[in-house]
């Protein structure tokens, strides 16, 4: 794909899929070692998400020869986080609903959410956590990756 056709949307979707692949790979490795039920280890998902969002923003900035509008970069990060969260959430539905039904028992045993936790509620929690983390990470990353001559609005134009 030529760099002139990269938009925040296409770039965000592409890197969102890469990021979701990284999170899924980490989850499968943790599951292989019996650590997938440890909720506190999910902070590494945030690190993987941050790396994916930063890579998406850098790729978009490089495709624009270092001149990137602030909201384009911010949107790229948000889309990356949302796509990664949705894809991982869908994977979790398949994994916890079909492949390994006992994982929910281990998560329920920690009594973080009570015994009413279902795969659907876990899916919604994954989407919410991923999307909100994506917004915050994008906001922080754009302070570093914004164009050097970026000036905030001083009033209504």
PyMOL commands that set and color helices and strands:
alter all, ss='L'
color gray80, all
select helices_A, chain A and resi 3-5+8-32+39-63+70-99+103-109+119-145
alter helices_A, ss='H'
color red, helices_A
deselect
rebuild
show_as cartoon
